[in-house]
Amino acid sequence: MILKSLEINTDRVALKWASAAEGPLFVKLITEFTGKIKDIGTLGSGEGLNREEGMKVRMAFAKQAKQIKKDKAYGHLPSEEKLLTVLMNEMARYEKS
């Protein structure tokens, strides 16, 4: 898994199903997930990274998300290897800044 390879807490991602007719279940799932994320902390700090390292990780993910949106590539993620390379290169770029 990509997050594991980047040493990011895999609890930051969840995939649960709730149909449109299951509003109370949806609310429960979102409330539980939000609480879990609050307990983990911001991306980076929850993984034991310092503020600067956490910022590099957040910026790398944000840039990749922006590129996916620009390319309208929803649901068509690059391979794990390519995505890891892009994220690692992006984080290295911020190290030089």
All heavy atoms as an XYZ file, in Angstrom:
758
protein
N       0.843     -1.185      0.000
C       0.000      0.000      0.000
C       0.882      1.241      0.000
O       1.913      1.293      0.661
C      -0.918     -0.034      1.218
C      -1.807      1.162      1.332
S      -2.873      1.064      2.783
C      -4.352      1.660      2.067
N       0.478      2.253     -0.725
C       1.262      3.468     -0.886
C       1.524      4.145      0.455
O       2.658      4.538      0.738
C       0.559      4.436     -1.856
C       0.518      3.813     -3.250
C       1.260      5.782     -1.884
C      -0.363      4.534     -4.228
N       0.508      4.287      1.278
C       0.695      4.961      2.567
C       1.717      4.240      3.422
O       2.564      4.873      4.061
C      -0.634      5.079      3.311
C      -1.696      5.940      2.654
C      -2.953      5.969      3.508
C      -1.199      7.339      2.393
N       1.643      2.924      3.435
C       2.587      2.136      4.232
C       4.010      2.340      3.730
O       4.938      2.489      4.517
C       2.199      0.662      4.180
C       2.767     -0.161      5.275
C       2.189     -1.557      5.228
C       2.107     -2.117      6.623
N       1.472     -3.412      6.656
N       4.179      2.384      2.419
C       5.503      2.607      1.834
C       6.069      3.964      2.228
O       7.269      4.120      2.363
C       5.444      2.520      0.309
O       5.020      1.248     -0.096
N       5.193      4.944      2.399
C       5.613      6.291      2.807
C       5.631      6.458      4.328
O       5.872      7.539      4.829
C       4.673      7.341      2.195
C       4.757      7.486      0.687
C       3.624      8.357      0.178
C       6.101      8.045      0.265
N       5.348      5.351      5.038
C       5.301      5.336      6.504
C       4.251      6.292      7.054
O       4.448      6.964      8.066
C       6.689      5.621      7.082
C       7.703      4.573      6.688
C       9.088      4.817      7.251
O       9.269      5.740      8.070
O       9.992      4.072      6.859
N       3.111      6.321      6.376
C       1.974      7.125      6.810
C       0.942      6.185      7.416
O       0.678      5.106      6.877
C       1.377      7.926      5.636
C       2.406      8.962      5.168
C       0.072      8.590      6.017
C       2.006      9.732      3.946
N       0.387      6.583      8.527
C      -0.579      5.771      9.261
C      -1.725      5.354      8.327
O      -2.454      6.201      7.805
C      -1.117      6.571     10.450
C      -1.959      5.747     11.374
O      -2.605      4.789     10.967
N      -1.970      6.123     12.634
N      -1.890      4.068      8.132
C      -2.922      3.570      7.213
C      -4.342      3.762      7.750
O      -5.305      3.612      6.997
C      -2.689      2.084      6.881
O      -2.638      1.337      8.097
C      -1.397      1.891      6.105
N      -4.467      4.140      9.027
C      -5.796      4.450      9.566
C      -6.341      5.758      8.995
O      -7.492      6.110      9.231
C      -5.749      4.544     11.091
C      -5.602      3.182     11.745
O      -5.930      2.177     11.091
O      -5.170      3.134     12.910
N      -5.539      6.474      8.227
C      -5.980      7.734      7.614
C      -6.919      7.490      6.425
O      -7.485      8.425      5.886
C      -4.782      8.542      7.136
C      -3.937      9.060      8.271
C      -2.919     10.053      7.771
N      -2.148     10.577      8.858
C      -2.544     11.548      9.665
N      -3.737     12.093      9.505
N      -1.768     11.978     10.637
N      -7.047      6.234      6.011
C      -7.909      5.891      4.882
C      -8.905      4.838      5.335
O      -8.547      3.898      6.028
C      -7.082      5.344      3.699
C      -7.988      4.911      2.559
C      -6.080      6.371      3.223
N     -10.142      5.024      4.946
C     -11.176      4.037      5.263
C     -12.132      3.945      4.077
O     -12.411      4.947      3.426
C     -11.937      4.443      6.517
N     -12.588      2.769      3.822
C     -13.579      2.566      2.769
C     -14.742      1.795      3.373
O     -14.617      0.628      3.720
C     -12.965      1.784      1.602
C     -13.893      1.519      0.421
C     -14.388      2.834     -0.178
C     -13.177      0.696     -0.628
N     -15.832      2.487      3.561
C     -17.046      1.895      4.137
C     -18.195      2.176      3.189
O     -18.192      3.163      2.465
C     -17.352      2.520      5.508
C     -16.224      2.472      6.507
C     -16.101      1.117      7.119
C     -14.983      1.143      8.159
N     -14.969      0.007      8.991
N     -19.197      1.340      3.216
C     -20.345      1.502      2.329
C     -21.574      1.922      3.111
O     -21.883      1.367      4.153
C     -20.647      0.206      1.589
C     -21.859      0.343      0.727
C     -23.103     -0.136      0.990
C     -21.961      1.041     -0.501
N     -23.979      0.208     -0.017
C     -23.287      0.951     -0.946
C     -21.063      1.753     -1.277
C     -23.732      1.527     -2.132
C     -21.511      2.318     -2.462
C     -22.819      2.202     -2.879
N     -22.253      2.920      2.586
C     -23.561      3.331      3.120
C     -24.382      3.810      1.928
O     -23.945      4.681      1.180
C     -23.401      4.441      4.152
N     -25.542      3.233      1.736
C     -26.388      3.638      0.610
C     -27.083      4.964      0.938
O     -27.070      5.425      2.071
C     -27.435      2.566      0.318
O     -28.471      2.612      1.276
N     -27.691      5.553     -0.062
C     -28.393      6.823      0.129
C     -29.527      6.696      1.143
O     -29.915      7.664      1.778
C     -28.943      7.316     -1.214
N     -30.036      5.489      1.312
C     -31.140      5.264      2.258
C     -30.638      5.055      3.689
O     -31.431      4.892      4.604
C     -31.954      4.046      1.823
N     -29.321      5.057      3.887
C     -28.753      4.794      5.210
C     -28.093      6.036      5.803
O     -26.944      6.013      6.226
C     -27.730      3.657      5.121
C     -28.330      2.340      4.681
C     -27.280      1.268      4.473
O     -26.407      1.446      3.603
O     -27.345      0.259      5.204
N     -28.832      7.119      5.837
C     -28.312      8.382      6.359
C     -27.705      8.268      7.749
O     -26.585      8.737      7.976
N     -28.414      7.645      8.712
C     -27.838      7.521     10.059
C     -26.523      6.732     10.074
O     -25.593      7.086     10.802
C     -28.924      6.799     10.853
C     -30.200      7.143     10.149
C     -29.805      7.203      8.689
N     -26.425      5.702      9.241
C     -25.184      4.937      9.165
C     -24.062      5.804      8.604
O     -22.937      5.796      9.103
C     -25.363      3.686      8.295
C     -24.092      2.867      8.036
C     -23.479      2.375      9.348
C     -24.388      1.710      7.098
N     -24.382      6.584      7.568
C     -23.396      7.485      6.973
C     -22.864      8.465      8.019
O     -21.655      8.653      8.156
C     -24.007      8.238      5.785
C     -23.069      9.237      5.170
C     -22.061      8.816      4.321
C     -23.196     10.584      5.452
C     -21.185      9.739      3.754
C     -22.328     11.512      4.892
C     -21.325     11.089      4.037
N     -23.768      9.065      8.770
C     -23.376     10.017      9.819
C     -22.476      9.326     10.841
O     -21.448      9.868     11.248
C     -24.615     10.639     10.500
C     -24.229     11.430     11.740
C     -25.372     11.519      9.508
N     -22.834      8.125     11.235
C     -22.039      7.367     12.211
C     -20.635      7.092     11.673
O     -19.641      7.305     12.379
C     -22.740      6.051     12.547
C     -21.991      5.163     13.523
C     -22.776      3.868     13.777
C     -22.058      2.975     14.751
N     -21.281      1.937     14.154
N     -20.543      6.633     10.422
C     -19.249      6.323      9.827
C     -18.355      7.566      9.729
O     -17.173      7.519     10.077
C     -19.432      5.703      8.440
C     -20.095      4.327      8.392
C     -20.383      3.927      6.941
C     -19.222      3.289      9.077
N     -18.925      8.660      9.276
C     -18.153      9.900      9.124
C     -17.727     10.431     10.484
O     -16.578     10.863     10.661
C     -18.959     10.963      8.344
C     -19.205     10.502      6.907
C     -18.255     12.313      8.370
C     -17.943     10.220      6.106
N     -18.618     10.383     11.465
C     -18.286     10.860     12.809
C     -17.156     10.031     13.417
O     -16.200     10.586     13.987
C     -19.535     10.818     13.716
O     -20.562     11.624     13.109
C     -19.230     11.335     15.103
N     -17.229      8.720     13.273
C     -16.177      7.846     13.800
C     -14.848      8.103     13.099
O     -13.804      8.187     13.743
C     -16.572      6.370     13.653
C     -17.664      5.948     14.601
C     -18.165      4.529     14.338
O     -17.733      3.891     13.330
O     -19.000      4.055     15.132
N     -14.877      8.240     11.768
C     -13.650      8.460     11.017
C     -13.033      9.812     11.366
O     -11.815      9.924     11.563
C     -13.916      8.360      9.511
C     -12.674      8.495      8.685
C     -11.727      7.487      8.672
C     -12.442      9.624      7.923
C     -10.569      7.595      7.917
C     -11.287      9.745      7.168
C     -10.350      8.730      7.161
N     -13.863     10.829     11.467
C     -13.372     12.158     11.830
C     -12.710     12.126     13.204
O     -11.640     12.709     13.408
C     -14.526     13.188     11.810
O     -15.101     13.201     10.501
C     -14.046     14.581     12.162
N     -13.327     11.435     14.147
C     -12.746     11.298     15.485
C     -11.404     10.586     15.442
O     -10.456     10.988     16.132
N     -11.314      9.550     14.612
C     -10.058      8.801     14.485
C      -8.951      9.700     13.934
O      -7.831      9.702     14.435
C     -10.261      7.595     13.569
C      -9.038      6.694     13.486
C      -9.181      5.591     12.449
C     -10.193      4.564     12.860
N     -10.259      3.417     11.924
N      -9.283     10.490     12.918
C      -8.296     11.390     12.320
C      -7.866     12.460     13.322
O      -6.682     12.788     13.427
C      -8.835     12.032     11.022
C      -9.074     10.963      9.956
C      -7.898     13.123     10.508
C      -7.838     10.185      9.542
N      -8.807     12.987     14.087
C      -8.450     13.972     15.118
C      -7.513     13.363     16.149
O      -6.571     14.012     16.607
C      -9.701     14.518     15.798
C     -10.469     15.499     14.938
C     -11.688     16.015     15.666
C     -12.474     16.973     14.787
N     -13.692     17.457     15.449
N      -7.748     12.105     16.505
C      -6.879     11.417     17.472
C      -5.477     11.195     16.900
O      -4.486     11.312     17.620
C      -7.474     10.071     17.886
C      -8.715     10.209     18.761
O      -8.947     11.311     19.308
O      -9.451      9.210     18.879
N      -5.399     10.860     15.612
C      -4.103     10.618     14.976
C      -3.305     11.922     14.885
O      -2.106     11.943     15.088
C      -4.273      9.994     13.575
C      -4.877      8.599     13.679
C      -2.946      9.946     12.830
C      -5.286      8.005     12.341
N      -3.990     13.000     14.556
C      -3.319     14.294     14.396
C      -3.127     14.642     12.934
O      -3.483     13.880     12.035
N      -2.529     15.804     12.710
C      -2.323     16.264     11.344
C      -1.376     15.325     10.607
O      -0.565     14.643     11.221
C      -1.734     17.691     11.310
O      -0.496     17.684     12.020
C      -2.672     18.705     11.917
N      -1.491     15.319      9.285
C      -0.635     14.478      8.463
C       0.815     14.851      8.727
O       1.214     15.994      8.556
C      -0.968     14.648      6.980
C      -0.176     13.801      5.995
C      -0.381     12.322      6.266
C      -0.588     14.125      4.574
N       1.567     13.902      9.158
C       2.969     14.134      9.502
C       3.182     14.049     10.998
O       3.964     13.242     11.470
N       2.451     14.847     11.752
C       2.630     14.815     13.213
C       2.186     13.477     13.780
O       2.813     12.951     14.697
C       1.869     15.955     13.886
O       0.469     15.763     13.782
N       1.147     12.910     13.208
C       0.665     11.602     13.647
C       1.614     10.468     13.291
O       1.497      9.365     13.807
N       2.563     10.750     12.416
C       3.542      9.754     12.004
C       4.902      9.989     12.667
O       5.885      9.345     12.331
C       3.710      9.779     10.473
C       2.566      9.186      9.710
C       1.276     10.003      9.762
O       1.324     11.239      9.918
O       0.206      9.406      9.669
N       4.948     10.960     13.565
C       6.197     11.236     14.271
C       7.153     12.130     13.496
O       8.333     12.209     13.826
N       6.653     12.806     12.467
C       7.506     13.711     11.700
C       7.513     15.090     12.350
O       6.531     15.488     12.970
C       6.990     13.840     10.258
C       6.909     12.556      9.442
C       6.291     12.855      8.081
C       8.267     11.922      9.293
N       8.595     15.818     12.164
C       8.614     17.186     12.671
C       7.770     18.058     11.740
O       7.328     17.615     10.682
C      10.043     17.707     12.843
C      10.794     17.860     11.534
O      10.232     18.231     10.504
N      12.085     17.582     11.564
N       7.570     19.286     12.122
C       6.694     20.202     11.365
C       7.133     20.336      9.907
O       6.322     20.282      8.994
C       6.676     21.557     12.058
C       5.788     22.575     11.408
C       5.781     23.867     12.243
N       5.277     24.991     11.522
C       4.001     25.308     11.403
N       3.096     24.549     11.986
N       3.611     26.358     10.738
N       8.430     20.488      9.679
C       8.940     20.675      8.319
C       8.718     19.424      7.464
O       8.281     19.504      6.317
C      10.428     21.011      8.366
C      11.017     21.342      7.012
C      12.485     21.722      7.105
O      12.857     22.471      8.022
O      13.247     21.238      6.246
N       9.004     18.260      8.030
C       8.810     17.004      7.297
C       7.334     16.786      6.991
O       6.970     16.349      5.893
C       9.345     15.827      8.108
C      10.844     15.829      8.264
C      11.331     14.822      9.303
O      10.615     14.568     10.296
O      12.428     14.291      9.115
N       6.472     17.085      7.961
C       5.032     16.950      7.758
C       4.532     17.849      6.644
O       3.689     17.458      5.835
N       5.088     19.066      6.578
C       4.703     20.007      5.525
C       5.097     19.459      4.150
O       4.334     19.569      3.192
C       5.371     21.366      5.753
C       4.998     22.404      4.714
S       3.241     22.795      4.685
C       3.137     23.865      6.089
N       6.258     18.835      4.053
C       6.701     18.254      2.774
C       5.725     17.171      2.307
O       5.363     17.113      1.134
C       8.096     17.657      2.915
C       9.183     18.674      3.078
C      10.496     17.978      3.335
C      11.518     18.938      3.882
N      12.727     18.256      4.342
N       5.321     16.327      3.246
C       4.382     15.252      2.912
C       3.046     15.840      2.459
O       2.488     15.440      1.426
C       4.171     14.302      4.108
C       3.043     13.317      3.837
C       5.458     13.555      4.438
N       2.523     16.818      3.215
C       1.234     17.429      2.856
C       1.301     18.111      1.496
O       0.385     18.000      0.686
C       0.793     18.398      3.946
C       0.374     17.698      5.225
C      -0.292     18.625      6.218
N       0.539     19.709      6.683
C       1.418     19.632      7.685
N       1.570     18.492      8.327
N       2.123     20.674      8.047
N       2.407     18.828      1.228
C       2.545     19.519     -0.053
C       2.631     18.526     -1.209
O       2.063     18.759     -2.271
C       3.791     20.427     -0.037
C       3.672     21.595      0.926
S       2.303     22.707      0.541
C       2.904     23.453     -0.948
N       3.335     17.421     -1.000
C       3.461     16.409     -2.049
C       2.103     15.801     -2.384
O       1.752     15.645     -3.555
C       4.452     15.330     -1.625
N       1.321     15.478     -1.358
C      -0.011     14.911     -1.594
C      -0.933     15.941     -2.239
O      -1.701     15.615     -3.142
C      -0.629     14.398     -0.293
C      -0.268     12.974      0.010
C       0.765     12.674      0.877
C      -0.958     11.930     -0.577
C       1.107     11.361      1.155
C      -0.624     10.614     -0.316
C       0.410     10.332      0.552
N      -0.844     17.185     -1.797
C      -1.697     18.237     -2.355
C      -1.390     18.447     -3.835
O      -2.306     18.581     -4.660
C      -1.509     19.535     -1.584
N      -0.117     18.461     -4.172
C       0.257     18.667     -5.576
C      -0.224     17.503     -6.440
O      -0.718     17.711     -7.548
C       1.765     18.832     -5.706
C       2.170     19.197     -7.107
C       3.579     19.702     -7.186
C       3.847     20.134     -8.608
N       5.108     20.808     -8.740
N      -0.107     16.288     -5.933
C      -0.564     15.125     -6.695
C      -2.082     15.168     -6.867
O      -2.602     14.878     -7.943
C      -0.138     13.821     -6.019
C      -0.445     12.592     -6.825
C       0.260     12.551     -8.177
O       1.380     13.000     -8.325
N      -0.403     12.005     -9.170
N      -2.809     15.538     -5.817
C      -4.273     15.646     -5.911
C      -4.667     16.713     -6.927
O      -5.602     16.519     -7.716
C      -4.860     15.974     -4.543
N      -3.948     17.827     -6.937
C      -4.223     18.908     -7.894
C      -3.993     18.419     -9.330
O      -4.772     18.720    -10.229
C      -3.320     20.097     -7.582
C      -3.606     21.314     -8.406
C      -2.714     22.474     -7.962
C      -2.967     23.707     -8.793
N      -2.104     24.813     -8.394
N      -2.936     17.636     -9.527
C      -2.633     17.112    -10.862
C      -3.718     16.134    -11.327
O      -4.134     16.168    -12.482
C      -1.266     16.418    -10.873
C      -0.809     15.991    -12.250
C      -0.573     17.165    -13.184
O       0.055     18.142    -12.794
N      -1.075     17.077    -14.390
N      -4.184     15.278    -10.424
C      -5.252     14.339    -10.762
C      -6.508     15.106    -11.171
O      -7.171     14.777    -12.155
C      -5.525     13.370     -9.594
C      -4.360     12.384     -9.463
C      -6.853     12.622     -9.783
C      -4.399     11.539     -8.204
N      -6.818     16.179    -10.430
C      -7.988     16.997    -10.753
C      -7.802     17.673    -12.106
O      -8.713     17.681    -12.932
C      -8.210     18.043     -9.659
C      -9.443     18.864     -9.850
C      -9.667     19.813     -8.694
C     -10.922     20.626     -8.903
N     -11.163     21.554     -7.801
N      -6.623     18.227    -12.337
C      -6.331     18.905    -13.608
C      -6.481     17.935    -14.778
O      -7.030     18.288    -15.816
C      -4.916     19.478    -13.573
C      -4.507     20.178    -14.842
C      -3.072     20.670    -14.749
C      -2.619     21.233    -16.077
N      -1.181     21.485    -16.086
N      -5.968     16.715    -14.607
C      -6.035     15.709    -15.672
C      -7.402     15.023    -15.761
O      -7.616     14.195    -16.643
C      -4.967     14.629    -15.451
C      -3.556     15.176    -15.558
O      -3.371     16.289    -16.096
O      -2.626     14.487    -15.071
N      -8.290     15.355    -14.813
C      -9.602     14.709    -14.727
C      -9.445     13.196    -14.703
O     -10.168     12.460    -15.368
C     -10.515     15.169    -15.861
C     -10.820     16.645    -15.793
C     -11.751     17.096    -16.872
C     -11.970     18.598    -16.703
N     -12.741     19.174    -17.740
N      -8.473     12.749    -13.906
C      -8.126     11.325    -13.845
C      -8.737     10.656    -12.621
O      -8.137      9.773    -12.030
C      -6.603     11.176    -13.829
N      -9.928     11.086    -12.256
C     -10.606     10.503    -11.105
C     -10.790      9.011    -11.303
O     -11.256      8.570    -12.340
C     -11.969     11.163    -10.878
C     -11.898     12.669    -10.828
C     -12.403     13.439    -11.861
C     -11.306     13.309     -9.748
C     -12.338     14.824    -11.818
C     -11.227     14.688     -9.700
C     -11.742     15.435    -10.734
O     -11.662     16.801    -10.683
N     -10.421      8.240    -10.300
C     -10.564      6.795    -10.385
C      -9.509      6.122    -11.234
O      -9.533      4.916    -11.413
N      -8.582      6.894    -11.765
C      -7.522      6.346    -12.609
C      -6.171      6.748    -12.030
O      -5.423      7.511    -12.634
C      -7.644      6.855    -14.048
C      -8.954      6.535    -14.667
N      -9.283      5.268    -15.101
C     -10.043      7.298    -14.902
C     -10.505      5.285    -15.583
N     -10.992      6.496    -15.469
N      -5.885      6.247    -10.846
C      -4.621      6.579    -10.210
C      -3.466      5.924    -10.941
O      -3.612      4.843    -11.509
C      -4.627      6.106     -8.754
C      -5.595      6.826     -7.821
C      -5.554      6.175     -6.445
C      -5.271      8.297     -7.725
N      -2.298      6.588    -10.896
C      -1.125      5.948    -11.487
C      -0.745      4.703    -10.693
O      -1.233      4.504     -9.575
C      -0.040      7.024    -11.380
C      -0.536      8.010    -10.393
C      -2.024      7.880    -10.335
N       0.142      3.910    -11.225
C       0.585      2.714    -10.509
C       1.208      3.127     -9.183
O       1.654      4.264     -9.016
C       1.607      1.950    -11.339
O       2.822      2.689    -11.414
N       1.248      2.184     -8.251
C       1.839      2.478     -6.942
C       3.285      2.937     -7.100
O       3.709      3.903     -6.474
C       1.774      1.249     -6.041
C       2.345      1.497     -4.663
C       2.157      0.326     -3.716
O       1.331     -0.556     -3.980
O       2.859      0.313     -2.694
N       4.021      2.274     -7.973
C       5.433      2.632     -8.186
C       5.563      4.066     -8.707
O       6.373      4.849     -8.218
C       6.069      1.656     -9.171
C       7.538      1.925     -9.409
C       8.161      0.918    -10.379
O       7.654     -0.209    -10.491
O       9.152      1.291    -11.016
N       4.746      4.420     -9.693
C       4.806      5.767    -10.263
C       4.384      6.810     -9.233
O       5.022      7.859     -9.098
C       3.922      5.865    -11.504
C       4.005      7.223    -12.172
C       3.199      7.294    -13.446
C       3.335      8.690    -14.041
N       2.551      8.855    -15.244
N       3.333      6.530     -8.507
C       2.851      7.473     -7.508
C       3.891      7.677     -6.408
O       4.152      8.800     -5.989
C       1.523      7.003     -6.914
C       0.807      7.980     -5.986
C       0.583      9.327     -6.657
C      -0.510      7.402     -5.530
N       4.515      6.596     -5.957
C       5.574      6.708     -4.947
C       6.725      7.555     -5.471
O       7.249      8.413     -4.754
C       6.095      5.327     -4.559
C       5.308      4.591     -3.491
C       5.826      3.166     -3.346
C       5.375      5.313     -2.166
N       7.102      7.334     -6.720
C       8.189      8.109     -7.315
C       7.835      9.587     -7.357
O       8.640     10.443     -6.977
C       8.506      7.590     -8.737
O       8.886      6.216     -8.645
C       9.609      8.385     -9.391
N       6.629      9.907     -7.803
C       6.187     11.301     -7.880
C       6.188     11.940     -6.489
O       6.703     13.047     -6.308
C       4.782     11.393     -8.520
C       4.191     12.781     -8.348
C       4.839     11.023     -9.988
N       5.634     11.239     -5.505
C       5.568     11.792     -4.149
C       6.962     11.968     -3.548
O       7.249     13.002     -2.937
C       4.698     10.914     -3.256
C       3.205     10.913     -3.594
C       2.479      9.853     -2.773
C       2.584     12.274     -3.379
N       7.830     10.990     -3.728
C       9.187     11.097     -3.189
C       9.953     12.229     -3.872
O      10.674     12.989     -3.211
C       9.934      9.768     -3.338
C       9.317      8.632     -2.536
S       9.145      8.976     -0.779
C      10.795      8.684     -0.232
N       9.810     12.362     -5.182
C      10.466     13.465     -5.900
C       9.958     14.812     -5.433
O      10.721     15.762     -5.272
C      10.280     13.322     -7.416
C      11.074     12.188     -8.006
O      12.013     11.680     -7.401
N      10.690     11.758     -9.201
N       8.661     14.896     -5.215
C       8.068     16.151     -4.760
C       8.571     16.506     -3.365
O       8.907     17.659     -3.092
C       6.545     16.055     -4.783
C       5.841     17.359     -4.576
C       6.139     18.388     -5.651
O       6.409     18.027     -6.807
O       6.117     19.586     -5.317
N       8.648     15.519     -2.468
C       9.153     15.783     -1.125
C      10.625     16.192     -1.177
O      11.049     17.091     -0.458
C       8.942     14.577     -0.216
C       7.481     14.400      0.165
S       7.168     13.162      1.428
C       7.558     11.661      0.592
N      11.401     15.573     -2.063
C      12.813     15.943     -2.218
C      12.944     17.377     -2.723
O      13.831     18.120     -2.311
C      13.502     14.974     -3.177
N      12.032     17.773     -3.585
C      12.041     19.138     -4.099
C      11.874     20.141     -2.980
O      12.527     21.184     -2.948
C      10.926     19.303     -5.138
C      10.945     20.631     -5.802
C       9.897     20.703     -6.906
N       9.383     22.050     -6.875
C       8.124     22.392     -6.913
N       7.209     21.475     -7.014
N       7.747     23.626     -6.881
N      11.010     19.844     -2.018
C      10.785     20.757     -0.906
C      11.956     20.755      0.070
O      12.164     21.716      0.782
C       9.465     20.438     -0.187
C       8.289     20.922     -0.984
C       7.552     20.054     -1.768
C       7.935     22.256     -0.970
C       6.484     20.494     -2.537
C       6.879     22.730     -1.739
C       6.159     21.839     -2.509
O       5.123     22.290     -3.266
N      12.757     19.672      0.078
C      13.960     19.644      0.913
C      14.971     20.658      0.424
O      15.703     21.248      1.195
C      14.590     18.243      0.913
C      13.834     17.255      1.743
C      14.464     15.877      1.717
O      15.613     15.724      1.249
O      13.797     14.934      2.170
N      15.010     20.867     -0.897
C      15.973     21.796     -1.488
C      15.551     23.241     -1.305
O      16.361     24.138     -1.407
C      16.133     21.484     -2.973
C      16.724     20.112     -3.239
C      16.735     19.787     -4.704
C      17.196     18.353     -4.927
N      17.067     17.951     -6.323
N      14.258     23.473     -1.046
C      13.739     24.849     -0.927
C      14.157     25.479      0.380
O      14.334     24.905      1.368
C      12.218     24.859     -1.009
O      11.787     24.230     -2.175
